Amino acid sequence: MKRGADSPRRPGTRQRGAALLLLLVVGSVAAASLLISAFSRSNVEQVRERRTIAALGRATDALVGFAATHGRLPRPAISAIDGRERAEPCSGEEDCSGFLPWVDLGVDGVSILSPRPISPGTRCVVMFEIPANGASTPVTLEAKSLHSALTGNGVFKVGMCFRDIDPDSARTLEAFIV
């Protein structure tokens, strides 16, 4: 005998299909979240990428400053570990290819703004304060000027390479940067 529209239904007979459909949706959402987390980049990779982009920006600024100061681009570094510029001029294209001379460019240092140019090789002391915990902590660093470049504001951007950072200043800088 067929059941008609007015015949009574047993309780719970309509829920079996809906529960299965709900279980399928929950399973699909779980699988999608696992796939998204598996293929997304981790925070460590994103931080590394941001640092790399920032380092490339500093290297570009340093190359421009070096070219403006010396009228040429720097020769390659002696080696990847010894980041000083090679002393001998390039005899061909192969001699002019190599590692970035990071020591001479001051890529491991910073640029400061100065009202006047500072000659490359000039040794100086850079003093500034870092705000921390509601107070200012003074930092004094010995530095060497690597290049000066005139900015659009009539101010010189001077590339500096720091030398012999004392332990207190190193801790203050590390806490501020990280």
C-alpha angles and dihedrals in degrees: 000000000000122000115238132206092268097045116109119255127219113249115260098019094114094048097067095075094041092052091051091050091049091050090051092052093049091049092049092050091049092049092048092051091050092051093047093050092046094053100037120096117253124241090250091060092047092051090048090050092050091049091049092050090049091049091050089051091052091048091051092050090048093050091050091048092048092050091048091050100041102027091236141062116262122263116246121280121267089245140332090268098040100055096186119122115259111255098215118080119247115265094193146351093281091055090052094056121087146080125346109260092236096171095056092042094048094229088152089055132054140249123249130193118243133178089227135032118265115214117244112263094027110142114219144157119249115203127185141143128244118207112231132160094351094308136084119245115205117228124194120190133180109227144174122221113235104177143345126215128182112239125208091262096064089257125118122237106214121197111220132192114202122224133192100002110197116235095249093052091044091054092047092049093045092051091048097047098043 
